[in-house]
Amino acid sequence: MKVTLERAALLKSLGHVHRVVERRTTIPILSNVLLRADGQSLGLKATDLDLEVTEQLAADVGQKGATTLPAHILYDIVRKLPDGAQVTLEATGELGQLTLRSGRSRFSLQSLPESDFPDLAAGEFSHAFSLPAGELKKLIEKTQFAISNEETRYYLNGIFMHTVDADGTAMLRAVATDGHRLARVEMPAPQGSVGMPGVIVPRKAVTEILKLIEDASQDVAIEISATKARFKFGEVVLTSKLIDGTFPDYMRVIPSGNDKRLVVDRKPFADAVDRVSTISSERGRAVKLALADGKLTLSVTNPDQGSAVEELEVDYDSAPIDIGFNARYLLDITAQLDSDTALFKLADAGSPTLVLDRDGAAALYVLMPMRV
């Protein structure tokens, strides 16, 4: 194998694929990236057996062939080469050796045979559709923060994507929850997605998808089966296994009868929560919201540190209520809202609260209260 290409192009592609490779793995081949030179292109592939990223890039192929190299070492070498450099990769007759040349630099790297490299065989996909990258990014960004980190509840370790019929309109929904808060975002279902199986896209795949979205106006081709999902960003293709589990019936958690309406200016409210929570304990992080007659009093009491109080003028004309929330969760949710105001729909101190931009907004959030 012999192939020559621009450093910048190789670095960009390695940047896309090398992130999938785990730094610590007991299977040596999984530390490597597969390089396959053929025709006028070089193909790169990396996998951790759950996630696979491939990319094709234009290259001057002197001799076709394939090999695998340590992904992170190769990425670091190419990253440190000077801008504008040409890179030549050549596998000589010596078994297990590849030479990388660029300018006056020369590296001999240990390779492993291509035949050892695993293939994440995708099988048949039952549904295919495309989404503008900006829309996919919004679905992920507005729900990702609520993904659970509890490995025992593995079925919550991702974003649940599915289609629903909402008042006669087919909608594509993304939902994530960790049991303390829930995020649900929806958009009109793209053609081809209706009837797709409900799938749980794992956290690592979700993180990589966000990193691969470089042009929000580009369309992303999505293919779904019951066990795998594939996302195509131009020449970059990400294939992921899905979480094999049943996502809970989240509609039971979303309250429908919350009759107390609180409207706050989002930024001043978030700033006030951030200020008073400075003295909250790392374990507790509870902030108390006392509402009465157009006034909101935020307070935190920490026996070890002292207390903090701040008042805000708000739009609230229901019965007085005292309710506590985790300050971090409040800040996470208000950061997702797009408008200058936030609408809270409350019931009582022990029931879940709804948070949204406004009535009928595409994104809604549910927050469980804390005892304060």
N, C-alpha and C positions, 0 to 999 in steps of 0.2 A: 504494500500500500504506500502510495506517495501522493500527498495533496498539499497545495499551497493556497493560502487565503489571507485576507486582511485581518490584522490583529483586532480592530474594532468590531468587525462582524463576528469573529470567533468569541471575543469576550462577551458580547451581548448575548449570544446563544448559550454560552456556558453559564452566564448569569441566570438564564431562565431555567436550565436543567439541573445545575449542581445543587440548588437549594433542597431538592427532594432527597438527596443522599444523606443518610444519617452519618454523623461523625463517628459514632461508636456502633459497630455492627460485628456480630460474630461470624458473618458470612462474607469472606473477602471480596467476592465479585460484586456485592452490593455497595462497596466503597467506590466502585468504578463507574465511568461513563462509557457507553458504547459509541464508537466512532465507525461510521460506514461510508466509504468513499465510492461513488458510482456515478457514471455519466458526467454531469457538470455540477454535482452537488455533494456536500458532506452532510450526512445525517447524524444527529446526536440523540442519545436516549439515556435516561437515568430512571431508576425505580427503587422503591423500598418495599416492594411486593404488594403494597396497598395503593400506591400512587405511582403513576408513570408519566413522565413528560418527554416528548420528542420534538425535534425541530429540524427542518431542512434549511441549509443555506448554500448560496452559490459559492463554488470553489473551482480552482484549476486542478483537475484530477490527472496526475501523471500516470498513476497505476491504481486500479481499483482494488479494494480489499477492505477488511474490517478488523478492528481490535478493540480492547478496552483499556482505559488508563485511570489511575486514581483521580477522582473528580475534583476534590478540593485542592490537591497539589497542582493539577493542570490549570485550574482557574487562577490560582495565586501566581503561577509562572506567567501566564498570559497577561494578567492584570499589571504585572511589574515591568512588562516590556514597553518600550517607548511608543508614543503615539505615531500612527502612520506606518508602523513596521509591518513587514510581510512575515508570515509564519509558515514554515514548511514542516509537515509531519511525515516521517518516513519510517516504516517498519522494515527493518533489514532482514537478512536471512536468519540472524540469530534469534532463537526462540525466546520469547518473553522480553524482548527489548524494542523500544521505539525511540527514535531520535527526533527531537524538536530543535529546529534551527531558526534563528531570527537575528539578522545582522551578524554581530560577532558572538552572540550567545549560542550555546549548544548544550542541550540537556539530553541525557540518556535516561529513559524512564522505564520502570518495570511494567510490563503489560500482562494481562491475562487473556486467554483465548476467547474469541467472540462466542464460541459454542457453549461456554459456561453461562452466558448472560441470560437471565430469566425473561420470559415474555409474559406480559399481563394480558393473556388472551381475552379479548373483549366479548366474543360471542355476538349474538344478534341484539340490536337495540330496537325496542318496540315503538318508541316515539322519537321524532326528530323535529326540532323547531329552531328558530333563531331569535336572538334578542339584541337590541342595541347594548353595547358594553356598558354604557352609562346607567341603563336600567338594571342590569345584572349587578353592577357595583352598588347601586342604591339598595337593592333587596338584601345584599350581604351586609353592607356597612350598618344598616339600621337594625339588624338583628344579631350580628355576630357577638356583640358584647354580652348578650344574655345566654350564650352557650355554657352549659354546665362543665365544670372541671372534675366532677366526681366520677372516677373511673367505674365505681360500682353501678352507677346509673348510666351505663354506656350509651343507651338509646337517647340520652339528652346531650351527647357529646358532639352535636352537629346541628345543621339547619334543616328543618323539615320543609321540603318543597313539594307542593301538590296543587292540583286545580280544584276549584269549588264552583258551585253555581250560587251566585249572590244576587237575589232578586232578579233572576232571569238572565244575568250576565255572567259569562264564564270568566273567572279570575284566577291568576297564578298567585299563590301565596307562599311566603317564606315565614316560618315560625321558629323561634328558639326560646327555651326557658331553662332556668336552673332551679326551679321550685320556689325561688324568692321573688323573681320578676319574670315577665314574659314580654316578648316583642313579636308583633305580627305586622307584616307589611304586605300589601297586595297591589297588583296591577292587572289591567285587562290581559287575559290569557292569549299568548301568541298562537297563530295558526299552527296546528300540529301538536299542541301540548295538551289539549282537552282529553281527559280519560287516561292520562299517563299515571303510572303507579306512584303513590306517595313515597318519596325517597328521603333518606336522611344523609345529607352530604357531610362527611367528617370534617372536624375543625381544621386539620392540616390541609386538606384539599381546598377548603374555603379560603384559608390564608394565602395559598399559592395562586388561586384564581384572582384574588385582589391584586397581587403583585404583577400578574401577567396582563392586567388591563392597563395598557399604555395609551390607548386612543379611545376616548369615551364614545366617539361617533361610529367606531367600527362595529360591525355586527359580529356577535359570537354565535357560532353554530353549536347547538346542544343536542346530544343524543342520550336517551334514558332507557335503561332496562331495569328489571327488578333488582339486579345485583350490582350494576355499574353505571357510571355517568361519564360522558366524554364532552369536553369543551374545546372547541377549535378557535384559536385566535390567529387567523392568517396561517403562517407556517408552523406555529406552535400548537401542539395538541396535548392536552392534559386528560388522562384517563384515571378514574378513581374508583376503587371499590366503595360500596355504600355500607352504612352501618346496618347490620342484620338485626333488627329489633323493631318493636312497635312503638311509635311515638304516642304519648298519652292523648286522650281526648281533651285538647286544650280549650275547646269551646265551653266546657263546664267551668273553667277557671275565670273566663271573661265575664265580669258582672254586667247585668243589663238593667238593674233597678236602682242604680246609684243616683239619688235625686239632689244631692248638695253640689252646687257648681261653684268652683273657685277659678277665677281667671287672674293670672299673675303676669307681670312683665318678666319674660324669661331670663334675660341677662341679669338684671338686678336681683332676682330671686336666686339664681344659681350662685352669684357672687356672695349673697348673704349666707346661703347654706355652707359654702366653702369657708367663709370666715368663722362662723360659730362652731363648725366641726373641727376647727384647728385644735381645740382642747379635748375633743372626744377621745376615748380610749380606743386603741387599735382593735380591741376585741368587740367593744360595744358599737361604736360609730353611730349611735342613735341620736337623731335630732327630733325634737318635739315641735309640732306645728299646732299652735293654739289659734283658732279662728273665731272671730266674733265681730259683727257690725263693720264690715269693710276694712278690718285690720287683721294682719297676720303677725303673730309673735313667734319667732323662731328661738328655741332655747336648747342648750346642751348643758348637762351637769355631769361632771366627772369628779368623784370623791377625792381622787389623787391630785387633780390639776386645778379645780375650781369650776366656774360656770361662765356661760356666755349667753347674752340675749340680744336680739335685734328685731326691730319692728319694721313692717312694710305696709304701705297702703295697697289694698287689693280690692278686686271686685268680688264681694261675697255677701249675700244677704239671707242665708239660711240660718238654721239654729246653730248656736255655738258648738264647736267640736274640738277636742284635743286628740291628736293622732301622732304616732311616732313612725319614722322611717329610717332606714340605713342611709346615711348621708352620701356614701359612695354611689349607691344605687340611684338616688335622686339625681345626682350630678350626671351619671351615665345616661339616664333617660332624657334629662333636659338638653344634653348635648346633641341628642339625635333629632330634636325638633327643628323645623325649618323656619317657623314664623317667629315674630317678636314676642308673642304671648304664648302661654301654656294654659291649657284647660285641664283642671283636675275634677273628676267626678267622684265624690265620696259618698259612703253610706254611713259607717260608724267606725269607731276606733279599732274594731277587731276584724273588719272586712276589707277585701282587696279594693284598691283604688285604681281608677282608670286615668291615664294621662295621654293627651293627644294635642295636636296643634289647634284643632277646632272640630266641631261636630262633622262627622262624615269624612274625616281625613283618611288618607290611604294607609297611614301608619298609626297603630295604637299600641299602648304599653300598659301592662298590669303590674302593680307593685303591691306586695304584701306588707302590711304594717308591722311595726315592732312594738313591744311593750316598753313604755317610758315612764 
